[in-house]
Amino acid sequence: MTADTKTLERLTNGIDVERVDAVGEALLQDPQQARMQVRVTSTWDQGMRSTTKVQPLDAHGAPLPRSFNLQSDEPDQLGGSGSGPTPFDLLLAALNSCMLVGYAYRASQAGLQIRKITIEADCDLDMRGFFGDATVPPGCRVVRQMVKIEGDGTAADWLQIHRKVQSTSPIYHSLTNPVRVETTLEVG
């Protein structure tokens, strides 16, 4: 039996729970190692289009190489060309993706096989705020999610996992708790 075969046997829902748990335990024991800095650089392309380059993840001073580009645009009706998702689409996608990681990991920890998980998210925006109406907030006030799960386990098992995901998801936490945004402007 090869090392790859042994690893495949340990996978639940494609996750090596033993390995992830070991990383989590090590990070809980050494809080300095748990600190990470996520960085992106966004550049205006033309019109309403932008490209965001995901920078290497800084994990306690050791860069973890990665290189991804994300495109964003606004729909034609708002002055864009509709060539990519809107920034709000990306925000909702980030929330759903982060929570999907949590569901997959927590279900795997519990030994539950997943057949399918889908999260639908939506929110209502009133664009008058963006266009200068000070009486209307420029963002959304409520994000609605519908989580649909098919897999082993009972409704009670999945409710427990759902609560754990909500209490440990970094993006969910960032959106449901006030986050200070510090901006510096450099002109030149």
N, C-alpha and C positions, 0 to 999 in steps of 0.2 A: 504494500500500500504506500503510495507516494504522499508527500506532505500536502500537495494540492488536493488529493482525494480525502485526506483527513480533514482539511479545512472545509471542503464541500459538505462533508457529513455533519459538521458543526453548524452549518448555516441554517437559520430559520428565517424564512421570508427574504433570503439573500443577505442576511446580516449575521456576522460572526459575533454573537452576543457576548461570548467569553472575552473576546478581544476588546470590544467596546466597553464592557463592564470593567475590565482591568484598567483601561485608560481613565474611565470615570473615577475609579477608586484612587488611582495615583494622583489625579487632579484634586480630589477632595482632601488628600493627605498633604499636598503641597500647593497651597493657594497661589503662590508666585507662578507656578507652572500653568495654572488655569487661566491666566490673563492673556487675552488675545486682542489684537487690534485689526479691525477690518477696514480696508481702505479702497476707495474707488475714485477715479478721476473722470469727470464728465466734461465733454467738449461739445460746444455748439457746432453743428455741421452746416446747416443752411435752413432758412425758414424756421419751422418749429421742430426740426430734427436735431437729435443729439446722439452721441455715442458715449457710452460709459465703459471705461476699461477697468476691470476688476484687477486690483493689484495683489501681489503676493500677500498671503495672510501672515501677519507677524505674531508668531506663537512664542511668547516669552523671550523675545530677542532673536529667535531663529526663524527666518523667512521660509514659509512653505510655498514653493513655486506654484503658480497657477496663472493662467492668462485667458480671460474671457472678455468678449465685447458684447455689450447689450445695446440695442438700438431703441430709440424712442421717438415718437412723433405724435402729432395731434391729428384728429380727423379733418378732412377737407372743410367741413362745416365750421370749424374753429380756426381756420387759416393754415392748417398743416397740409400734408400730402397723403396722410393715412398710410405711410410706409412702414409703420411699426406700432407696437402697443403704446398707449399713453402712459405717462408717469403713474397715474392711478391704477392702470392695469398692472403695472409692475409691482406696485405696493400690495395689491390684493394677491398677486401671484407669490410674492415673498411670504406673505402671511400663510397662505395655503401650503406652500412648499415646506415651510418650517414646521408646520403642524403635521404634515404627512410624514416627515422624518420622525417626529415624536410618536405618532401612531404605529409606524412600522417597528421602531425600536421597542416601545413598551409592549406591543403585542408579542414580539419575538422574545422578550424577557419572560413573558407569561407563558410562552410555549404555544401561543395561538397562531394557527396558520391563517393568513389573509388570502382571500380570493380577489377582493377588489375594495379599494377605498377611493371615494371621490369626494372632493370638497368643492362646493359651489359658493362663491362669495360675491356679494354685490353691495353697493352703497348708492345713495342719492346725492348728487351734487347740484347746487344752484350756482350757475356760472356768473350770476350778477356780482358775486363777491370778487371773483377774479377780475371783472371789468370795472371795479371801483366802487360798487355800492357798499358803503361802510356798515349798512344795517344787516348785511348778509355775510355770514362767514364763508371764506373762500374754499373751505374743505368740507368733508362730510362729517356728520355728527354720529352716525351709526353705521357699522359694518355688519351685515347679516351673513351668516354662514349656515350652510346645510351640509352636514357630514353624513355620508352614506357608506356603511361598512357591511361587507359580506365576508364572513369567515367563521372559524371555529369559535366556540365560547358562547356564553349567555349574554343577554342584554345587560345584566349586572356586571359581568366581566368588562364589557366594552364601556359602560358608564364609568367604571373605576379608571380605566385607561384614559378615557376622554378627560376626566377631571385632572389626571396626572399630566396629560399633554398641555392642558390649559395653564396649569400651574408651573410648568417648566419650559415652555416654548419661549425662546428669546424674542422673537418677532411679536408674538401675541402679547408678551409682557410690555414690550416697547410701545405698542399701539394702545394698550389699555391703561397705561400709567404715564403721567407727565414725563416727557423727556426734554431736557434743555438742549437747544441747538445753539451752538456758539459759532457765529459767522464773522470772518474777517474779510474786509474788502481791500483789494490791492489794485490800483489803477496805474497803468503805465505801459 
